[in-house]
Every structure is written in structure tokens, then in C-alpha cells.
Amino acid sequence: MRPATGRALAAVMERVAVTAAEVGPRFPLHADPADGRWTTTGRGSWTGGFWAGLLWLRARYTGAETDRRAAAACTARLEPWAGADTATRGLIFWYGTATAGDDAGAAALRARAARACLSACDPELGILPWGDALGGPRLLARVDAVPGTVPLLAGAGPDGAAAAAAHLHRHLDLCLGRPGDAAPWFRPALGLETATGRWQPCADPPPGWSRGQAWLLLAVADALLPSAVPAGDFTRLTEAAALLITRGGVLTGRPVPPADTAHPDGPLDTSAAAITAVALLKLARTPGPRAEQYALRAEEILDRLIRSHLTGDDGARPPGMLLDGCYDAAKGLAVRHELVWGDFFLALALSALHGLVDITRV
């Protein structure tokens, strides 16, 4: 598989260069599957860190100083989000800086964001609340508030490590069922009823949101890595990973899942598959009898993404586009598109396979 992954990595990295020329100082969100033109945002929203991360991966791939400067400049443009009231700062600042290596500017921005997140944690709730910077109610617990946030918080000293563990385990308590629990076994978002102090599942995202399952598996995988800051009960984490893998059909289901597993004939989500592949590559580096199985399944998923969903040199569209990502199936938003975070996780997995990054550190 290595020759195929090498060609795919080259195509994805060339796509990053083409995208950079197209979007300039803006941030790409999703690209039209027909012609590859990007819908962009000026500030980056919750996805800005993935664009910065892609630029850092390209700088590692090429070794060019111009690419390194472009990545550093993009990362600096994330600075306004450091003080924003949103738990997606984990996605923004961890993935926007973790691939930057020893870049001092990226490290300083990550440290600032970590301190800001720590100060915003609610010790009574045991979480960094979802926040209201992106609209909607502030007191939410969502699975996409966990990946990135845990290692980001853990970088803020002993208090940060404690907050990271609390944040992760509280989300596991809320979002995952226990054996014998009534369906649904997975609750991707819950809101706090301030009158009663009880958490209630939200209708959106739905329980079958495959990207939500991938996000939580990624967060658990990070906490289980030998290099991770201790994140509490190891047994609980291994049980959570097993539940997500078994009930989510990670090893036995379709390599590229539907965006909503309740609608198997609906849009696929290649970004969920790419996130899952990265999570499995991380789990393959943790102690346990299934490490080889996890690595093989990760490569199977990547092979499907490369062979069936990555554009080639056919002339109709730019090569290196990871198609069939689904931004929001319920709203019909970008349901067969290239997504910037899908590109990032595909590039991260391929970069890890080819020794450009240490998957246990990103």
C-alpha cells in the first residue's frame, strides 16, 4: 500500500498549495465537488486550525522555508479565537499548532489558548462548556468539544491536566451509555437544564452522527497513548474505546460510514472515516492485543478513501480532493464536498505512515 499512499500524500500536498493560492488570507471551509472551488471564511470559524495544520504538514513535506512562513502566518491569524467563549478552541489551537514542531510562535499561541481554556472551565460541571461564540446555548456538552481540548488543557500544567481528565470523563459519562442502558447508546450533544441541573440529550446532532462517534474515539485514543498526560481511569478509557469501536462498527462496518447511521442510504462522510483512521493509528500505538488489527483497519480505511474518494489526474477537477465529506446532512449543507478537516486528517494519517509526523504527538 505504501506506493499508493505516497502518491496520495503528494496529491494532497499539491492540493494544499493550490488551495493556498486560491484562498489567500482567508480560511477554506468546503469545496464544490464539481470544480473544487472553496467556500471560505475570513476568521476561520471552528475549522481554522485544520487549515493551519495542513499548511504545517505541507511545510514538513516540502521542507521549504516559504511553506513554513505561510504556515506560521496562518497560525498567527488564529489568535483572536484564543479568548473566544468556545470549546472548539481545542480543535482550533491543538490541530493548528501540534504539527508545527518547535515553532516558537505556534507554541506560545497554544500555551495562551490553553490557559484561557483552563480559566473558562467550570469545576462544578466538570467541563469546559461549549460556549456561545458560535451561537446557540452556552451550557452544552458536545463530543466535538473533546478532541484537541484534552491535550490542549493538559499543556497548562497540573491544574490543566486535572481539568483535561475531568472534561474527558464527564463527556464519557454524558455521551456514552452503559451496558443495559436504553437506546440510544450514543448522545453527541446534551444541554443543561438550569432549573433542574439535569443534562438532556439534544435532537441535533442526531445519535447516528458518525463524525461525532469518530471525534470521541479520537479523544479517547489520545488519552490512552503512552505519551499522554494521565487522563484518569485507564480501565474506563479502554471500555469507552471498546464501546465506540464495537457499537460503532468501526472494525466491521463500511470503511466510509454514512453521515447519519440511521440513514444508511444517505450521504457518506469521508471526514468521519479519516478521523477514525487517525484514531485507529493512535490506538495501534497503545498497549493491548488488538494493536495490529487497529493498524490494519486504519490502512483499509485509508485505502478506500484513496481509491474511491480522492480525485486524480483526470483533468476535470484538481487532484488531491477528498470528496464525499458531509458538513451537515440534516441541513443539506455541503453533503458531498471536500471538507478542510477531512483533508487534514487524511494528510495527517498519510504523513504518519510515511514518517513525517509522530502520530502519538499530534
Summary of the structure (lengths in Angstrom):
residues: 362
radius of gyration: 18.8
end to end distance: 22.9
largest distance: 58.8
contacts: 1290
relative contact order: 0.13
helix: 52%
strand: 10%
